[in-house]
């Protein structure tokens, strides 16, 4: 089964997030091993995108709030993926394998 969002194919959860945000996920979450200079440039670009009226159709107050949150709480975006617990196999008795 193929999944499409607004005419674009989305194969992974990251594809869905990228289509929802309209930008690569790495712009908002960063990448492992990025330097302080790279992080500052990435956050600056994110603020510019949020402030661009052509990119963002959100109300002005919400844009300003989002830009302020990015600036005031940069550690908020240090997201670490969690390991999924292993699935337990259930054994059904009396069923031929």
N, C-alpha and C positions, 0 to 999 in steps of 0.2 A: 504494500500500500504506500503510495506517495503522498507526502504532505506538502501543501502549498499555502503560503501566506501572502496575500496581496499579489498573486501571480508569480511569486518566487518560491522555488523548491527549498524546503527545510528538511534536512535529513537527521540532524542532531539537535539536542537541547541548545547547544551553542548557536546553531543556525537560527533557531526560534528567537533567542535573546537578541542576536544581532539584527534580525528583521524588526523586532519590536522596538529596539533602540534607534535603529537607523544608522548605526555606526558599529565598528568592531567592538566586541566586548572588552578587548584589551585596553581600549581607550579609557574605560571607566574603572577597570579592575587592576590594570597594570600587568606586568609580566615578572616572572622570577628573575632575580638578579639585576633589575634595573637600577641605575645609579640615581643619586639624588637629583642630578641635573636632568636626567631623562624623566624622572617622576614629576619634577617641577614643570617641564615642558608639556608633559601629558596632561597634567591638571590644568595648565593654562589653556591648552587646546580645548579641553572639556568645558571650561568656563566660557570660552569664545563661542562654542557650539550652542551652549544653553542660552547665550545672550543674542544669538542670531535670529531675528524675527522670521527669516525665510525658512530656516531649518525647523524651528520650534514654533508650534502654533498654540502653546500653552499660554494662559494669562500671564501678564507681566509680573504680577506679584509672586506667582509660583516659580517663574524662571529666576527671579532674584533670590527667592528662598533656596532653591536647589543650588544655585551658584554659591550662596553663603554657606550651605551645609558642606559642599565640596571643599571650600576653603577652610572653614573652621574645624572640620572633623575629617581630615584626610585618612586617618586610620580606619574610618568606617568602611572604606572600600578595600581593605586588606582581607579579601575573602579567600578562605582555604576550603577546597572541596573535602567533604567528609567521605570516609570509606563506607561503602554499603555493607550491611551485615550479610553474611553468607546465608543463602536460602537453605532452609531445612527440608530435607527430603522426607516425605511422608510415605510410610510403608503401609500398603493396604493388604490385609490378609485375605487369602482366598482368591486373589486375582492372578491369573497366569501372566507371566512376563513375556 
